[in-house]
Amino acid sequence: MSQQGPILVVSAAARPSFASALDDAKLFPVVETEWADAARAVEQVQPAAILTATSAIDEPRFAALAKQIAARQPYLPLIAVDPLIGLPENAIPFFQVQGNFDRLVARLNAALRIRSLHATVMRRQAVRIALSDIDTVSEATVLLVGRGAAYPALSVSLGERAGVVGALSIEAAARHLNTRDIDGIVVGEGFSARVIDAFLTVLTEDSRFRNLPVVVASNDLAPAYDLPNLEMISGEPGRIADIALPMIRQHAFEAHLSRTLRAIDAEGLIDARTGLLTPAAFDRDFATAVYQTQERGGGLSVARFAFDPAHPRAQFDGARIIGRLMRQMDFGAVFDDGSVIVAFAETDLRNAHAIARRLSSVMRHTSHGKRDARAEPVVSVATLQPNDSAKSLLARLDEEARRAAS
């Protein structure tokens, strides 16, 4: 039985074939309704998830139902089976293969976990968070893997609605997965079935990536992998993007909820967008670190990564990369002037420069699309001197930043 509520199945008339997969998985109660009664059923049944057969429905009617569902709290998953129409941002596509709906249950369970996570956040804080709050252009990052004639068109189609990190090889894609927070993967042309199979197998075996949305723009393989959000479907670049983006937005929402929970656990001292400290928390911890270093000895250095304020996405990406790669003993924060400041504990000036160069290198080699010098940070580093205070050390860091920028 579904522990969160009934599963609502919406179809044109006859019982859709995918409903049997829900029965086999013992997901009940399953309530079935026709499109004419769908809106009323959503209000009366109070479902935990909605699955729709879209073969005999037009876009306006589906969009109206999706809008009603999007307004509900907590997150109410809407899965569109075999969609032939354009989907709203909150509708997750699912394409069955030769009548095999085993993957549908896995996708439904993955969506229900996000609903549970959202309910937990709602219980622990009063601020409302909705899927519609996630702006994929400013928050979501999709990894585009491929080469060939379709790659530029795919990059444009995805890049208009989300941040895109490109990889021309599977090896480059693996490096990005290990250094960035990725919300979805699109695999385009240019790889053999054997290479794609190996890549998907690696994703399946790594729990960090198993729930990532993955869209493979090919029909050469069957989606027989333990990846609940995997789709293999060919088509024009715009259609591939339309299929991928609802799942990418859903994953970005899940990641935002997870960071929000960590921020709640830290009593509001963590920035839910980046996972770094808030500026106030950084100032407090930095003052403590300076005092303790002066009292006990040792080293303390600080680096400033200054991004162009006209490119806020670059600062956001840089902050996420720093949060993922910095050492556990270090801490940092995002500031309104477009900078990210990181304190390196027990670190002298030479080692601080080396760490800052490595972080900057990762940012430079994982920038979006074509290399843009304006998106790369200006890096300055300073180290604690015997007579320094927290204020004087940060002031000297600002002086270094001005010299580096000139």
C-alpha positions in Angstrom: 0.0 0.0 0.0 1.1 3.6 -0.7 1.9 5.0 2.7 1.3 8.6 1.5 -2.2 8.3 -0.1 -4.0 6.9 -3.1 -2.5 6.8 -6.5 -4.9 8.5 -9.0 -4.9 7.1 -12.6 -6.4 9.4 -15.2 -7.3 8.0 -18.7 -9.7 8.6 -21.5 -11.9 5.5 -21.1 -10.7 2.0 -20.7 -8.4 1.0 -17.9 -4.8 1.8 -19.1 -2.4 -1.1 -19.3 0.1 0.6 -17.0 -2.4 0.3 -14.1 -1.6 -3.4 -13.9 2.0 -2.6 -13.0 0.7 -0.7 -10.0 -1.3 -3.7 -9.0 1.7 -6.0 -9.4 3.8 -3.8 -7.2 1.0 -3.8 -4.6 0.7 0.0 -4.7 -2.8 0.6 -3.5 -5.3 2.1 -3.2 -5.3 2.9 -6.9 -8.2 5.2 -7.9 -9.2 5.4 -11.6 -11.0 8.3 -13.2 -11.7 9.7 -16.6 -10.4 13.1 -17.8 -13.8 14.7 -17.5 -13.7 14.0 -13.7 -10.0 14.4 -13.1 -10.1 17.9 -11.5 -12.8 16.9 -9.1 -11.0 13.6 -8.3 -7.8 15.5 -7.3 -9.8 17.4 -4.7 -11.8 14.6 -3.4 -9.3 11.7 -3.4 -6.3 13.8 -2.1 -3.9 11.6 -4.0 -0.2 11.1 -3.3 0.6 10.9 -7.0 -1.2 11.1 -10.3 -0.5 9.0 -13.4 -2.1 10.0 -16.7 -2.6 8.3 -20.1 -2.1 11.2 -22.5 -2.8 9.5 -25.8 -6.3 11.0 -26.1 -5.9 14.4 -24.4 -5.2 17.9 -25.8 -2.7 20.3 -24.4 -5.2 22.9 -22.9 -7.0 20.2 -20.8 -3.7 18.7 -19.6 -2.3 22.1 -18.8 -5.3 23.0 -16.7 -5.0 19.8 -14.7 -1.2 20.3 -14.3 -1.8 23.9 -13.0 -4.3 22.6 -10.4 -1.8 19.9 -9.3 1.1 22.4 -9.1 -0.7 24.5 -6.5 -1.0 21.6 -4.1 1.3 21.2 -1.1 3.4 19.1 -0.5 4.7 18.3 -3.9 2.3 16.2 -5.9 4.0 14.1 -8.6 2.3 14.1 -12.0 3.6 11.5 -14.4 2.5 11.6 -18.0 2.7 8.2 -19.7 3.7 8.2 -23.4 3.0 11.9 -23.9 2.4 13.1 -27.5 1.9 16.7 -26.5 4.0 19.4 -24.9 4.3 19.1 -21.1 4.0 21.7 -18.4 7.0 22.1 -16.1 5.6 19.9 -13.4 4.7 16.9 -15.6 7.3 14.1 -15.6 7.3 12.1 -18.9 7.5 8.3 -19.0 7.8 6.3 -22.2 7.0 2.6 -22.0 9.0 0.1 -24.1 7.0 -2.8 -25.7 4.4 -2.7 -22.9 7.0 -3.1 -20.1 6.0 -0.8 -17.2 8.4 -2.1 -14.6 10.3 1.2 -14.7 7.2 3.1 -14.0 7.0 1.9 -10.5 10.6 2.9 -9.9 10.0 6.4 -11.2 6.8 6.7 -9.1 8.7 5.7 -6.0 11.5 8.2 -6.7 8.9 10.9 -7.0 7.1 9.9 -3.8 10.5 10.2 -2.0 10.6 13.8 -3.1 7.1 14.3 -1.8 8.1 12.9 1.6 11.2 15.2 1.6 9.0 18.2 0.8 6.6 17.2 3.6 9.5 17.1 6.0 10.7 20.5 5.1 7.1 21.9 5.4 6.9 20.4 8.9 10.1 21.9 10.1 9.8 25.4 8.7 7.0 27.7 7.9 8.4 29.2 4.7 6.6 27.8 1.6 8.7 26.1 -1.1 7.2 24.9 -4.3 8.5 23.3 -7.5 7.5 26.5 -9.4 10.1 28.4 -7.3 12.9 26.5 -9.0 14.2 28.5 -11.9 16.2 26.1 -14.0 18.1 28.9 -15.7 19.6 30.1 -12.4 19.7 26.9 -10.4 19.6 23.7 -12.4 22.7 22.3 -14.2 22.5 19.7 -17.0 25.5 17.8 -18.2 25.4 17.5 -22.0 27.6 14.6 -23.2 28.1 14.2 -27.0 29.6 15.3 -30.2 28.6 15.6 -33.8 26.1 17.7 -35.7 23.3 17.6 -33.2 25.5 18.7 -30.2 25.3 22.5 -30.9 21.5 22.4 -31.4 21.1 20.4 -28.2 23.3 22.8 -26.3 21.2 25.7 -27.5 17.9 24.0 -26.7 19.0 23.1 -23.2 20.9 26.3 -22.6 17.9 28.5 -23.2 16.2 26.9 -20.1 19.0 25.6 -17.8 22.7 25.9 -17.1 24.6 23.6 -19.4 28.0 21.9 -18.8 29.4 20.3 -22.0 31.5 17.2 -22.2 32.8 15.8 -25.5 33.8 12.5 -24.0 32.6 10.1 -21.4 35.9 10.7 -19.4 35.2 14.4 -19.3 31.6 13.7 -18.2 32.9 11.6 -15.3 35.1 14.4 -14.2 32.2 16.8 -14.1 30.1 14.4 -12.2 32.8 14.2 -9.5 33.3 18.0 -9.2 29.9 19.5 -9.8 26.3 19.3 -8.6 24.5 18.0 -11.7 20.7 17.9 -12.0 20.5 15.8 -15.1 22.4 14.2 -18.0 21.6 14.3 -21.7 23.7 11.9 -23.8 23.7 12.9 -27.5 25.3 11.5 -30.6 28.8 10.3 -31.1 29.1 7.2 -28.9 28.7 3.5 -29.7 26.1 1.5 -27.9 28.9 -0.3 -26.0 30.3 3.0 -24.6 26.8 4.2 -23.6 26.1 0.9 -21.9 29.3 1.2 -19.9 28.5 4.8 -18.9 24.9 3.9 -17.8 26.2 0.8 -15.9 28.6 3.1 -13.9 25.8 5.5 -13.1 23.7 2.5 -11.9 26.4 1.2 -9.6 27.1 4.6 -7.9 24.4 5.6 -5.4 25.4 9.3 -5.9 24.1 9.3 -9.5 21.4 6.6 -9.5 18.5 8.9 -9.2 19.8 11.5 -11.7 17.5 12.1 -14.7 19.3 10.7 -17.8 18.0 11.1 -21.3 19.8 9.2 -24.1 19.0 10.6 -27.5 19.1 7.1 -29.1 17.0 4.0 -29.5 19.9 1.7 -29.8 19.6 0.3 -26.3 16.7 -0.7 -24.1 16.4 1.2 -20.8 17.1 -2.0 -18.8 19.1 -0.3 -16.1 18.5 0.5 -12.4 18.0 4.1 -13.1 14.4 5.3 -12.3 14.7 8.5 -14.3 16.3 7.1 -17.5 14.7 7.7 -20.9 16.0 6.6 -24.2 14.3 8.3 -27.1 15.3 9.9 -30.3 14.0 13.1 -31.8 14.8 16.7 -32.6 16.9 18.6 -30.1 13.9 20.7 -28.9 11.9 17.5 -28.1 14.8 16.0 -26.3 15.1 19.2 -24.2 11.3 19.1 -23.5 11.6 15.5 -22.2 14.6 16.2 -20.1 13.8 19.5 -18.5 10.8 18.5 -16.3 12.9 15.8 -14.7 15.8 18.1 -14.3 13.6 20.7 -12.6 12.3 18.0 -10.3 15.9 16.9 -9.3 16.9 20.6 -8.7 13.8 20.9 -6.4 14.9 17.8 -4.6 18.5 19.1 -4.2 17.1 22.4 -2.9 14.9 20.6 -0.3 17.9 18.6 0.9 20.0 21.8 1.3 17.1 23.5 3.1 17.0 20.6 5.6 20.7 21.0 6.2 20.1 24.7 6.7 17.4 24.0 9.2 19.6 21.6 11.1 22.3 24.3 11.2 19.7 26.7 12.6 19.7 28.9 9.6 23.5 29.3 9.4 23.7 27.7 6.0 22.7 29.2 2.7 20.1 26.8 1.2 21.0 27.6 -2.4 24.7 26.9 -2.2 25.3 24.9 0.9 27.9 27.4 2.2 27.5 29.5 5.3 25.4 32.7 5.4 27.5 35.9 5.5 26.6 36.5 9.2 27.6 32.9 10.1 30.9 33.3 8.2 31.8 36.5 9.9 31.2 34.9 13.3 33.2 31.8 12.5 36.0 33.7 10.9 36.4 36.0 13.9 36.5 32.9 16.1 39.1 31.2 13.8 41.3 34.3 13.8 41.2 34.6 17.6 41.9 30.9 18.2 44.8 30.9 15.7 46.3 34.0 17.3 46.0 32.3 20.7 47.2 28.8 19.8 49.4 29.4 16.8 49.2 27.8 13.4 48.2 29.2 10.1 45.0 30.7 8.7 44.5 32.0 5.2 41.6 33.4 3.2 40.8 33.5 -0.5 38.4 35.7 -2.3 36.9 34.5 -5.6 35.4 37.7 -7.2 32.9 37.1 -10.0 31.4 39.6 -12.4 28.1 40.8 -10.7 26.6 40.9 -14.2 26.9 37.1 -14.3 25.2 35.8 -11.1 25.1 32.3 -12.5 28.9 32.2 -12.5 29.0 33.1 -8.8 26.3 30.5 -8.0 28.2 27.7 -9.9 31.5 28.7 -8.3 30.0 28.6 -4.9 28.5 25.2 -5.5 31.9 23.9 -6.8 33.7 25.3 -3.8 31.2 23.8 -1.4 31.7 20.4 -3.0 35.5 20.4 -3.2 36.7 22.4 -0.2 38.1 20.5 2.8 36.0 19.8 5.8 38.1 22.1 8.0 37.5 25.0 5.6 34.4 27.3 5.4 33.1 29.9 3.1 30.2 32.2 2.2 28.6 34.0 -0.8 28.4 37.8 -0.6 26.2 40.3 -2.3 29.1 42.0 -4.1 29.5 38.9 -6.4 32.3 37.3 -4.4 32.8 34.0 -2.6 35.2 34.1 0.4 36.8 30.9 1.8 38.8 30.5 4.9 41.5 27.8 4.9 42.3 26.6 8.4 45.8 25.6 9.3 47.1 26.7 5.9 50.0 29.0 5.1 50.1 31.4 2.2 51.9 29.1 -0.3 49.4 26.2 0.3 46.5 28.6 0.2 47.6 29.8 -3.2 47.8 26.2 -4.4 44.3 25.3 -3.1 42.8 28.5 -4.6 44.5 27.7 -8.0 43.0 24.2 -8.0 39.5 25.4 -7.2 39.8 28.1 -9.8 41.0 25.6 -12.4 38.0 23.4 -11.8 35.7 26.4 -12.3 37.5 27.3 -15.5 37.2 23.8 -16.9 33.6 23.3 -16.0 32.2 26.6 -17.3 29.0 26.7 -19.3 29.2 26.4 -23.0 32.0 28.3 -24.7 34.7 29.6 -22.4 33.8 33.1 -21.2 36.5 35.1 -19.4 33.9 37.2 -17.7 32.6 34.1 -15.9 36.0 33.3 -14.4 36.7 34.6 -11.0 39.5 37.0 -10.0 41.3 35.3 -7.2 43.1 36.9 -4.3 44.7 35.3 -1.2 45.9 36.7 2.1 47.2 35.0 5.2 47.0 35.9 8.9 49.8 38.1 10.3 50.8 38.3 14.1 49.0 41.6 14.6 45.9 40.9 12.5 42.3 41.0 13.5 39.5 39.4 11.4 38.7 42.9 10.1 42.3 43.8 9.1 42.8 40.4 7.4 39.7 40.9 5.3 40.7 44.5 4.5 44.0 43.3 3.3 42.3 40.6 1.2 40.2 43.4 -0.4 43.4 45.3 -1.2 44.8 42.2 -2.9 41.6 41.8 -4.8 41.8 45.3 -6.1 45.4 44.8 -7.2 44.5 41.5 -8.9 41.6 43.1 -10.8 43.6 46.1 -12.0 
